[in-house]
Amino acid sequence: MRQLAVAAPARGQGLGLALLRQAFAEFLRRGRPAVGLAVDAENSTGATRLYGRAGMRVLRRFDRYTKELRLEPARS
């Protein structure tokens, strides 16, 4: 499994937590005693709260820098 998501209209009903718990059980059944994921810390869907409720903890945080590049007229 690479992605897990709940459609916006279905959020807030416990589906995300149930999906995570099911995935955790399957990973454990397959011999994986630990799992990890990456998430945008500023995610507005409540994903970070969900992961905390599922018993996950932050291992490390990263800053990602971006810059929009634009062509500028040549100077003479």
PyMOL Python script that loads the backbone (N, CA, C, O; Angstrom):
from pymol import cmd

cmd.read_pdbstr("""\
ATOM      1  N   MET A   1       0.855  -1.168   0.000  1.00  0.00           N
ATOM      2  CA  MET A   1       0.000   0.000   0.000  1.00  0.00           C
ATOM      3  C   MET A   1       0.904   1.235   0.000  1.00  0.00           C
ATOM      4  O   MET A   1       1.880   1.295   0.748  1.00  0.00           O
ATOM      5  N   ARG A   2       0.585   2.186  -0.814  1.00  0.00           N
ATOM      6  CA  ARG A   2       1.383   3.405  -0.893  1.00  0.00           C
ATOM      7  C   ARG A   2       0.632   4.618  -0.363  1.00  0.00           C
ATOM      8  O   ARG A   2       1.251   5.560   0.131  1.00  0.00           O
ATOM      9  N   GLN A   3      -0.694   4.608  -0.459  1.00  0.00           N
ATOM     10  CA  GLN A   3      -1.459   5.764  -0.010  1.00  0.00           C
ATOM     11  C   GLN A   3      -2.722   5.302   0.694  1.00  0.00           C
ATOM     12  O   GLN A   3      -3.290   4.254   0.386  1.00  0.00           O
ATOM     13  N   LEU A   4      -3.133   6.107   1.634  1.00  0.00           N
ATOM     14  CA  LEU A   4      -4.365   5.850   2.357  1.00  0.00           C
ATOM     15  C   LEU A   4      -5.086   7.183   2.453  1.00  0.00           C
ATOM     16  O   LEU A   4      -4.491   8.179   2.863  1.00  0.00           O
ATOM     17  N   ALA A   5      -6.344   7.215   2.084  1.00  0.00           N
ATOM     18  CA  ALA A   5      -7.077   8.476   2.101  1.00  0.00           C
ATOM     19  C   ALA A   5      -8.557   8.222   2.354  1.00  0.00           C
ATOM     20  O   ALA A   5      -9.082   7.145   2.074  1.00  0.00           O
ATOM     21  N   VAL A   6      -9.209   9.243   2.889  1.00  0.00           N
ATOM     22  CA  VAL A   6     -10.658   9.225   3.075  1.00  0.00           C
ATOM     23  C   VAL A   6     -11.204  10.434   2.340  1.00  0.00           C
ATOM     24  O   VAL A   6     -10.716  11.550   2.524  1.00  0.00           O
ATOM     25  N   ALA A   7     -12.203  10.221   1.518  1.00  0.00           N
ATOM     26  CA  ALA A   7     -12.817  11.313   0.758  1.00  0.00           C
ATOM     27  C   ALA A   7     -13.371  12.365   1.714  1.00  0.00           C
ATOM     28  O   ALA A   7     -13.893  12.035   2.779  1.00  0.00           O
ATOM     29  N   ALA A   8     -13.255  13.611   1.333  1.00  0.00           N
ATOM     30  CA  ALA A   8     -13.673  14.731   2.184  1.00  0.00           C
ATOM     31  C   ALA A   8     -15.072  14.560   2.790  1.00  0.00           C
ATOM     32  O   ALA A   8     -15.233  14.789   3.988  1.00  0.00           O
ATOM     33  N   PRO A   9     -16.090  14.167   2.011  1.00  0.00           N
ATOM     34  CA  PRO A   9     -17.433  14.042   2.613  1.00  0.00           C
ATOM     35  C   PRO A   9     -17.533  12.950   3.676  1.00  0.00           C
ATOM     36  O   PRO A   9     -18.457  12.973   4.489  1.00  0.00           O
ATOM     37  N   ALA A  10     -16.605  11.999   3.686  1.00  0.00           N
ATOM     38  CA  ALA A  10     -16.664  10.883   4.633  1.00  0.00           C
ATOM     39  C   ALA A  10     -15.766  11.087   5.850  1.00  0.00           C
ATOM     40  O   ALA A  10     -15.723  10.227   6.729  1.00  0.00           O
ATOM     41  N   ARG A  11     -15.053  12.198   5.917  1.00  0.00           N
ATOM     42  CA  ARG A  11     -14.145  12.431   7.036  1.00  0.00           C
ATOM     43  C   ARG A  11     -14.913  12.704   8.320  1.00  0.00           C
ATOM     44  O   ARG A  11     -16.064  13.140   8.296  1.00  0.00           O
ATOM     45  N   GLY A  12     -14.253  12.438   9.440  1.00  0.00           N
ATOM     46  CA  GLY A  12     -14.859  12.692  10.742  1.00  0.00           C
ATOM     47  C   GLY A  12     -15.738  11.566  11.252  1.00  0.00           C
ATOM     48  O   GLY A  12     -16.431  11.726  12.257  1.00  0.00           O
ATOM     49  N   GLN A  13     -15.720  10.426  10.570  1.00  0.00           N
ATOM     50  CA  GLN A  13     -16.550   9.291  10.977  1.00  0.00           C
ATOM     51  C   GLN A  13     -15.723   8.126  11.515  1.00  0.00           C
ATOM     52  O   GLN A  13     -16.265   7.056  11.791  1.00  0.00           O
ATOM     53  N   GLY A  14     -14.419   8.329  11.666  1.00  0.00           N
ATOM     54  CA  GLY A  14     -13.573   7.260  12.182  1.00  0.00           C
ATOM     55  C   GLY A  14     -13.015   6.333  11.125  1.00  0.00           C
ATOM     56  O   GLY A  14     -12.346   5.353  11.451  1.00  0.00           O
ATOM     57  N   LEU A  15     -13.278   6.625   9.866  1.00  0.00           N
ATOM     58  CA  LEU A  15     -12.810   5.743   8.792  1.00  0.00           C
ATOM     59  C   LEU A  15     -11.296   5.746   8.664  1.00  0.00           C
ATOM     60  O   LEU A  15     -10.690   4.693   8.463  1.00  0.00           O
ATOM     61  N   GLY A  16     -10.682   6.907   8.776  1.00  0.00           N
ATOM     62  CA  GLY A  16      -9.228   6.996   8.658  1.00  0.00           C
ATOM     63  C   GLY A  16      -8.535   6.189   9.736  1.00  0.00           C
ATOM     64  O   GLY A  16      -7.577   5.467   9.458  1.00  0.00           O
ATOM     65  N   LEU A  17      -9.016   6.308  10.972  1.00  0.00           N
ATOM     66  CA  LEU A  17      -8.423   5.565  12.078  1.00  0.00           C
ATOM     67  C   LEU A  17      -8.622   4.060  11.870  1.00  0.00           C
ATOM     68  O   LEU A  17      -7.713   3.270  12.124  1.00  0.00           O
ATOM     69  N   ALA A  18      -9.792   3.675  11.414  1.00  0.00           N
ATOM     70  CA  ALA A  18     -10.054   2.254  11.150  1.00  0.00           C
ATOM     71  C   ALA A  18      -9.140   1.728  10.040  1.00  0.00           C
ATOM     72  O   ALA A  18      -8.622   0.616  10.141  1.00  0.00           O
ATOM     73  N   LEU A  19      -8.942   2.509   8.999  1.00  0.00           N
ATOM     74  CA  LEU A  19      -8.050   2.095   7.911  1.00  0.00           C
ATOM     75  C   LEU A  19      -6.611   1.966   8.392  1.00  0.00           C
ATOM     76  O   LEU A  19      -5.919   1.010   8.042  1.00  0.00           O
ATOM     77  N   LEU A  20      -6.162   2.924   9.191  1.00  0.00           N
ATOM     78  CA  LEU A  20      -4.804   2.853   9.729  1.00  0.00           C
ATOM     79  C   LEU A  20      -4.635   1.614  10.603  1.00  0.00           C
ATOM     80  O   LEU A  20      -3.648   0.889  10.471  1.00  0.00           O
ATOM     81  N   ARG A  21      -5.578   1.373  11.479  1.00  0.00           N
ATOM     82  CA  ARG A  21      -5.473   0.212  12.372  1.00  0.00           C
ATOM     83  C   ARG A  21      -5.456  -1.086  11.572  1.00  0.00           C
ATOM     84  O   ARG A  21      -4.714  -2.011  11.904  1.00  0.00           O
ATOM     85  N   GLN A  22      -6.259  -1.157  10.535  1.00  0.00           N
ATOM     86  CA  GLN A  22      -6.270  -2.348   9.679  1.00  0.00           C
ATOM     87  C   GLN A  22      -4.926  -2.506   8.977  1.00  0.00           C
ATOM     88  O   GLN A  22      -4.391  -3.611   8.890  1.00  0.00           O
ATOM     89  N   ALA A  23      -4.384  -1.400   8.477  1.00  0.00           N
ATOM     90  CA  ALA A  23      -3.078  -1.447   7.810  1.00  0.00           C
ATOM     91  C   ALA A  23      -1.994  -1.855   8.798  1.00  0.00           C
ATOM     92  O   ALA A  23      -1.132  -2.665   8.457  1.00  0.00           O
ATOM     93  N   PHE A  24      -2.016  -1.314  10.014  1.00  0.00           N
ATOM     94  CA  PHE A  24      -1.027  -1.677  11.022  1.00  0.00           C
ATOM     95  C   PHE A  24      -1.082  -3.180  11.312  1.00  0.00           C
ATOM     96  O   PHE A  24      -0.047  -3.840  11.395  1.00  0.00           O
ATOM     97  N   ALA A  25      -2.289  -3.710  11.463  1.00  0.00           N
ATOM     98  CA  ALA A  25      -2.454  -5.141  11.740  1.00  0.00           C
ATOM     99  C   ALA A  25      -1.891  -5.985  10.600  1.00  0.00           C
ATOM    100  O   ALA A  25      -1.256  -7.014  10.830  1.00  0.00           O
ATOM    101  N   GLU A  26      -2.127  -5.545   9.386  1.00  0.00           N
ATOM    102  CA  GLU A  26      -1.625  -6.298   8.228  1.00  0.00           C
ATOM    103  C   GLU A  26      -0.104  -6.230   8.151  1.00  0.00           C
ATOM    104  O   GLU A  26       0.545  -7.234   7.857  1.00  0.00           O
ATOM    105  N   PHE A  27       0.467  -5.062   8.409  1.00  0.00           N
ATOM    106  CA  PHE A  27       1.929  -4.963   8.420  1.00  0.00           C
ATOM    107  C   PHE A  27       2.516  -5.895   9.482  1.00  0.00           C
ATOM    108  O   PHE A  27       3.496  -6.594   9.224  1.00  0.00           O
ATOM    109  N   LEU A  28       1.924  -5.903  10.659  1.00  0.00           N
ATOM    110  CA  LEU A  28       2.406  -6.765  11.729  1.00  0.00           C
ATOM    111  C   LEU A  28       2.284  -8.237  11.339  1.00  0.00           C
ATOM    112  O   LEU A  28       3.198  -9.026  11.579  1.00  0.00           O
ATOM    113  N   ARG A  29       1.161  -8.596  10.742  1.00  0.00           N
ATOM    114  CA  ARG A  29       0.954  -9.978  10.284  1.00  0.00           C
ATOM    115  C   ARG A  29       2.039 -10.391   9.293  1.00  0.00           C
ATOM    116  O   ARG A  29       2.449 -11.551   9.259  1.00  0.00           O
ATOM    117  N   ARG A  30       2.502  -9.432   8.486  1.00  0.00           N
ATOM    118  CA  ARG A  30       3.540  -9.717   7.489  1.00  0.00           C
ATOM    119  C   ARG A  30       4.953  -9.575   8.045  1.00  0.00           C
ATOM    120  O   ARG A  30       5.929  -9.623   7.296  1.00  0.00           O
ATOM    121  N   GLY A  31       5.058  -9.401   9.348  1.00  0.00           N
ATOM    122  CA  GLY A  31       6.368  -9.344   9.969  1.00  0.00           C
ATOM    123  C   GLY A  31       7.004  -7.971  10.037  1.00  0.00           C
ATOM    124  O   GLY A  31       8.203  -7.856  10.293  1.00  0.00           O
ATOM    125  N   ARG A  32       6.228  -6.936   9.813  1.00  0.00           N
ATOM    126  CA  ARG A  32       6.740  -5.558   9.902  1.00  0.00           C
ATOM    127  C   ARG A  32       6.307  -4.972  11.245  1.00  0.00           C
ATOM    128  O   ARG A  32       5.154  -4.563  11.382  1.00  0.00           O
ATOM    129  N   PRO A  33       7.194  -4.920  12.235  1.00  0.00           N
ATOM    130  CA  PRO A  33       6.801  -4.433  13.558  1.00  0.00           C
ATOM    131  C   PRO A  33       6.752  -2.907  13.684  1.00  0.00           C
ATOM    132  O   PRO A  33       6.351  -2.387  14.725  1.00  0.00           O
ATOM    133  N   ALA A  34       7.155  -2.193  12.640  1.00  0.00           N
ATOM    134  CA  ALA A  34       7.110  -0.725  12.687  1.00  0.00           C
ATOM    135  C   ALA A  34       6.761  -0.199  11.300  1.00  0.00           C
ATOM    136  O   ALA A  34       7.115  -0.798  10.285  1.00  0.00           O
ATOM    137  N   VAL A  35       6.067   0.920  11.277  1.00  0.00           N
ATOM    138  CA  VAL A  35       5.709   1.569  10.013  1.00  0.00           C
ATOM    139  C   VAL A  35       5.970   3.064  10.142  1.00  0.00           C
ATOM    140  O   VAL A  35       6.016   3.601  11.249  1.00  0.00           O
ATOM    141  N   GLY A  36       6.137   3.721   9.025  1.00  0.00           N
ATOM    142  CA  GLY A  36       6.331   5.160   9.021  1.00  0.00           C
ATOM    143  C   GLY A  36       5.625   5.775   7.839  1.00  0.00           C
ATOM    144  O   GLY A  36       5.252   5.084   6.892  1.00  0.00           O
ATOM    145  N   LEU A  37       5.447   7.055   7.900  1.00  0.00           N
ATOM    146  CA  LEU A  37       4.836   7.767   6.782  1.00  0.00           C
ATOM    147  C   LEU A  37       5.342   9.195   6.765  1.00  0.00           C
ATOM    148  O   LEU A  37       5.912   9.681   7.741  1.00  0.00           O
ATOM    149  N   ALA A  38       5.130   9.844   5.667  1.00  0.00           N
ATOM    150  CA  ALA A  38       5.487  11.255   5.517  1.00  0.00           C
ATOM    151  C   ALA A  38       4.201  12.040   5.292  1.00  0.00           C
ATOM    152  O   ALA A  38       3.294  11.580   4.599  1.00  0.00           O
ATOM    153  N   VAL A  39       4.134  13.216   5.878  1.00  0.00           N
ATOM    154  CA  VAL A  39       2.945  14.051   5.749  1.00  0.00           C
ATOM    155  C   VAL A  39       3.361  15.519   5.782  1.00  0.00           C
ATOM    156  O   VAL A  39       4.336  15.888   6.436  1.00  0.00           O
ATOM    157  N   ASP A  40       2.625  16.325   5.082  1.00  0.00           N
ATOM    158  CA  ASP A  40       2.826  17.770   5.140  1.00  0.00           C
ATOM    159  C   ASP A  40       2.366  18.227   6.530  1.00  0.00           C
ATOM    160  O   ASP A  40       1.195  18.075   6.876  1.00  0.00           O
ATOM    161  N   ALA A  41       3.270  18.776   7.311  1.00  0.00           N
ATOM    162  CA  ALA A  41       2.941  19.188   8.680  1.00  0.00           C
ATOM    163  C   ALA A  41       1.870  20.263   8.722  1.00  0.00           C
ATOM    164  O   ALA A  41       1.231  20.450   9.758  1.00  0.00           O
ATOM    165  N   GLU A  42       1.660  20.965   7.634  1.00  0.00           N
ATOM    166  CA  GLU A  42       0.630  21.999   7.574  1.00  0.00           C
ATOM    167  C   GLU A  42      -0.625  21.497   6.870  1.00  0.00           C
ATOM    168  O   GLU A  42      -1.460  22.291   6.437  1.00  0.00           O
ATOM    169  N   ASN A  43      -0.755  20.192   6.761  1.00  0.00           N
ATOM    170  CA  ASN A  43      -1.906  19.564   6.136  1.00  0.00           C
ATOM    171  C   ASN A  43      -3.188  20.052   6.819  1.00  0.00           C
ATOM    172  O   ASN A  43      -3.299  19.997   8.043  1.00  0.00           O
ATOM    173  N   SER A  44      -4.131  20.518   6.046  1.00  0.00           N
ATOM    174  CA  SER A  44      -5.364  21.093   6.607  1.00  0.00           C
ATOM    175  C   SER A  44      -6.483  20.067   6.778  1.00  0.00           C
ATOM    176  O   SER A  44      -7.580  20.427   7.204  1.00  0.00           O
ATOM    177  N   THR A  45      -6.227  18.793   6.455  1.00  0.00           N
ATOM    178  CA  THR A  45      -7.275  17.782   6.535  1.00  0.00           C
ATOM    179  C   THR A  45      -7.379  17.129   7.905  1.00  0.00           C
ATOM    180  O   THR A  45      -8.285  16.331   8.141  1.00  0.00           O
ATOM    181  N   GLY A  46      -6.467  17.456   8.806  1.00  0.00           N
ATOM    182  CA  GLY A  46      -6.487  16.831  10.125  1.00  0.00           C
ATOM    183  C   GLY A  46      -5.663  15.554  10.182  1.00  0.00           C
ATOM    184  O   GLY A  46      -5.736  14.810  11.160  1.00  0.00           O
ATOM    185  N   ALA A  47      -4.880  15.295   9.141  1.00  0.00           N
ATOM    186  CA  ALA A  47      -4.100  14.063   9.079  1.00  0.00           C
ATOM    187  C   ALA A  47      -3.136  13.932  10.252  1.00  0.00           C
ATOM    188  O   ALA A  47      -2.996  12.844  10.810  1.00  0.00           O
ATOM    189  N   THR A  48      -2.478  15.003  10.631  1.00  0.00           N
ATOM    190  CA  THR A  48      -1.501  14.899  11.710  1.00  0.00           C
ATOM    191  C   THR A  48      -2.174  14.536  13.038  1.00  0.00           C
ATOM    192  O   THR A  48      -1.608  13.780  13.827  1.00  0.00           O
ATOM    193  N   ARG A  49      -3.355  15.056  13.287  1.00  0.00           N
ATOM    194  CA  ARG A  49      -4.110  14.679  14.500  1.00  0.00           C
ATOM    195  C   ARG A  49      -4.508  13.207  14.442  1.00  0.00           C
ATOM    196  O   ARG A  49      -4.445  12.499  15.447  1.00  0.00           O
ATOM    197  N   LEU A  50      -4.912  12.758  13.274  1.00  0.00           N
ATOM    198  CA  LEU A  50      -5.289  11.354  13.088  1.00  0.00           C
ATOM    199  C   LEU A  50      -4.118  10.442  13.418  1.00  0.00           C
ATOM    200  O   LEU A  50      -4.292   9.447  14.121  1.00  0.00           O
ATOM    201  N   TYR A  51      -2.932  10.764  12.925  1.00  0.00           N
ATOM    202  CA  TYR A  51      -1.769   9.912  13.175  1.00  0.00           C
ATOM    203  C   TYR A  51      -1.451   9.867  14.662  1.00  0.00           C
ATOM    204  O   TYR A  51      -1.052   8.822  15.175  1.00  0.00           O
ATOM    205  N   GLY A  52      -1.619  10.975  15.357  1.00  0.00           N
ATOM    206  CA  GLY A  52      -1.431  10.981  16.802  1.00  0.00           C
ATOM    207  C   GLY A  52      -2.441  10.094  17.507  1.00  0.00           C
ATOM    208  O   GLY A  52      -2.079   9.355  18.422  1.00  0.00           O
ATOM    209  N   ARG A  53      -3.699  10.155  17.097  1.00  0.00           N
ATOM    210  CA  ARG A  53      -4.733   9.298  17.693  1.00  0.00           C
ATOM    211  C   ARG A  53      -4.457   7.828  17.419  1.00  0.00           C
ATOM    212  O   ARG A  53      -4.851   6.961  18.199  1.00  0.00           O
ATOM    213  N   ALA A  54      -3.777   7.547  16.306  1.00  0.00           N
ATOM    214  CA  ALA A  54      -3.453   6.162  15.953  1.00  0.00           C
ATOM    215  C   ALA A  54      -2.218   5.669  16.699  1.00  0.00           C
ATOM    216  O   ALA A  54      -1.805   4.524  16.518  1.00  0.00           O
ATOM    217  N   GLY A  55      -1.620   6.525  17.542  1.00  0.00           N
ATOM    218  CA  GLY A  55      -0.474   6.122  18.333  1.00  0.00           C
ATOM    219  C   GLY A  55       0.864   6.401  17.686  1.00  0.00           C
ATOM    220  O   GLY A  55       1.902   5.988  18.202  1.00  0.00           O
ATOM    221  N   MET A  56       0.853   7.095  16.563  1.00  0.00           N
ATOM    222  CA  MET A  56       2.103   7.429  15.890  1.00  0.00           C
ATOM    223  C   MET A  56       2.715   8.659  16.554  1.00  0.00           C
ATOM    224  O   MET A  56       2.018   9.461  17.174  1.00  0.00           O
ATOM    225  N   ARG A  57       4.020   8.788  16.413  1.00  0.00           N
ATOM    226  CA  ARG A  57       4.708   9.954  16.968  1.00  0.00           C
ATOM    227  C   ARG A  57       5.631  10.535  15.915  1.00  0.00           C
ATOM    228  O   ARG A  57       6.049   9.843  14.987  1.00  0.00           O
ATOM    229  N   VAL A  58       5.943  11.801  16.066  1.00  0.00           N
ATOM    230  CA  VAL A  58       6.843  12.474  15.127  1.00  0.00           C
ATOM    231  C   VAL A  58       8.257  11.987  15.389  1.00  0.00           C
ATOM    232  O   VAL A  58       8.742  12.052  16.519  1.00  0.00           O
ATOM    233  N   LEU A  59       8.911  11.505  14.359  1.00  0.00           N
ATOM    234  CA  LEU A  59      10.291  11.064  14.467  1.00  0.00           C
ATOM    235  C   LEU A  59      11.246  12.181  14.095  1.00  0.00           C
ATOM    236  O   LEU A  59      12.237  12.414  14.788  1.00  0.00           O
ATOM    237  N   ARG A  60      10.947  12.880  12.991  1.00  0.00           N
ATOM    238  CA  ARG A  60      11.744  14.034  12.594  1.00  0.00           C
ATOM    239  C   ARG A  60      10.903  14.927  11.701  1.00  0.00           C
ATOM    240  O   ARG A  60       9.914  14.494  11.110  1.00  0.00           O
ATOM    241  N   ARG A  61      11.312  16.163  11.619  1.00  0.00           N
ATOM    242  CA  ARG A  61      10.635  17.144  10.764  1.00  0.00           C
ATOM    243  C   ARG A  61      11.643  17.709   9.792  1.00  0.00           C
ATOM    244  O   ARG A  61      12.836  17.793  10.083  1.00  0.00           O
ATOM    245  N   PHE A  62      11.147  18.096   8.637  1.00  0.00           N
ATOM    246  CA  PHE A  62      11.996  18.672   7.605  1.00  0.00           C
ATOM    247  C   PHE A  62      11.412  19.997   7.137  1.00  0.00           C
ATOM    248  O   PHE A  62      10.195  20.173   7.092  1.00  0.00           O
ATOM    249  N   ASP A  63      12.272  20.901   6.798  1.00  0.00           N
ATOM    250  CA  ASP A  63      11.852  22.131   6.128  1.00  0.00           C
ATOM    251  C   ASP A  63      12.161  21.945   4.652  1.00  0.00           C
ATOM    252  O   ASP A  63      13.206  21.407   4.286  1.00  0.00           O
ATOM    253  N   ARG A  64      11.262  22.386   3.828  1.00  0.00           N
ATOM    254  CA  ARG A  64      11.464  22.307   2.387  1.00  0.00           C
ATOM    255  C   ARG A  64      11.347  23.719   1.848  1.00  0.00           C
ATOM    256  O   ARG A  64      10.345  24.399   2.067  1.00  0.00           O
ATOM    257  N   TYR A  65      12.362  24.147   1.153  1.00  0.00           N
ATOM    258  CA  TYR A  65      12.387  25.498   0.618  1.00  0.00           C
ATOM    259  C   TYR A  65      12.079  25.441  -0.877  1.00  0.00           C
ATOM    260  O   TYR A  65      12.544  24.553  -1.591  1.00  0.00           O
ATOM    261  N   THR A  66      11.292  26.399  -1.327  1.00  0.00           N
ATOM    262  CA  THR A  66      10.997  26.494  -2.747  1.00  0.00           C
ATOM    263  C   THR A  66      11.137  27.941  -3.191  1.00  0.00           C
ATOM    264  O   THR A  66      11.059  28.870  -2.387  1.00  0.00           O
ATOM    265  N   LYS A  67      11.342  28.104  -4.464  1.00  0.00           N
ATOM    266  CA  LYS A  67      11.414  29.442  -5.057  1.00  0.00           C
ATOM    267  C   LYS A  67      10.857  29.327  -6.461  1.00  0.00           C
ATOM    268  O   LYS A  67      11.275  28.471  -7.242  1.00  0.00           O
ATOM    269  N   GLU A  68       9.933  30.177  -6.768  1.00  0.00           N
ATOM    270  CA  GLU A  68       9.389  30.214  -8.116  1.00  0.00           C
ATOM    271  C   GLU A  68      10.368  30.996  -8.990  1.00  0.00           C
ATOM    272  O   GLU A  68      10.714  32.137  -8.683  1.00  0.00           O
ATOM    273  N   LEU A  69      10.803  30.381 -10.063  1.00  0.00           N
ATOM    274  CA  LEU A  69      11.771  31.013 -10.947  1.00  0.00           C
ATOM    275  C   LEU A  69      11.058  31.638 -12.141  1.00  0.00           C
ATOM    276  O   LEU A  69      10.154  31.039 -12.724  1.00  0.00           O
ATOM    277  N   ARG A  70      11.472  32.835 -12.491  1.00  0.00           N
ATOM    278  CA  ARG A  70      10.890  33.532 -13.636  1.00  0.00           C
ATOM    279  C   ARG A  70      12.002  34.089 -14.484  1.00  0.00           C
ATOM    280  O   ARG A  70      13.024  34.549 -13.976  1.00  0.00           O
ATOM    281  N   LEU A  71      11.794  34.042 -15.772  1.00  0.00           N
ATOM    282  CA  LEU A  71      12.764  34.640 -16.681  1.00  0.00           C
ATOM    283  C   LEU A  71      12.640  36.153 -16.606  1.00  0.00           C
ATOM    284  O   LEU A  71      11.542  36.708 -16.663  1.00  0.00           O
ATOM    285  N   GLU A  72      13.776  36.802 -16.479  1.00  0.00           N
ATOM    286  CA  GLU A  72      13.781  38.258 -16.427  1.00  0.00           C
ATOM    287  C   GLU A  72      14.391  38.775 -17.729  1.00  0.00           C
ATOM    288  O   GLU A  72      15.272  38.133 -18.302  1.00  0.00           O
ATOM    289  N   PRO A  73      13.928  39.926 -18.192  1.00  0.00           N
ATOM    290  CA  PRO A  73      14.504  40.483 -19.426  1.00  0.00           C
ATOM    291  C   PRO A  73      16.017  40.683 -19.258  1.00  0.00           C
ATOM    292  O   PRO A  73      16.496  41.036 -18.181  1.00  0.00           O
ATOM    293  N   ALA A  74      16.737  40.453 -20.326  1.00  0.00           N
ATOM    294  CA  ALA A  74      18.191  40.623 -20.288  1.00  0.00           C
ATOM    295  C   ALA A  74      18.530  42.106 -20.058  1.00  0.00           C
ATOM    296  O   ALA A  74      17.888  42.998 -20.614  1.00  0.00           O
ATOM    297  N   ARG A  75      19.533  42.338 -19.243  1.00  0.00           N
ATOM    298  CA  ARG A  75      19.963  43.711 -18.961  1.00  0.00           C
ATOM    299  C   ARG A  75      21.046  44.096 -19.962  1.00  0.00           C
ATOM    300  O   ARG A  75      21.879  43.273 -20.341  1.00  0.00           O
ATOM    301  N   SER A  76      21.022  45.365 -20.385  1.00  0.00           N
ATOM    302  CA  SER A  76      22.065  45.803 -21.325  1.00  0.00           C
ATOM    303  C   SER A  76      23.047  46.709 -20.685  1.00  0.00           C
ATOM    304  O   SER A  76      23.985  47.164 -21.340  1.00  0.00           O
TER     305      SER A  76
END
""", "prot")
cmd.dss("prot")
cmd.show_as("cartoon", "prot")
cmd.util.cbc("prot")
cmd.orient("prot")
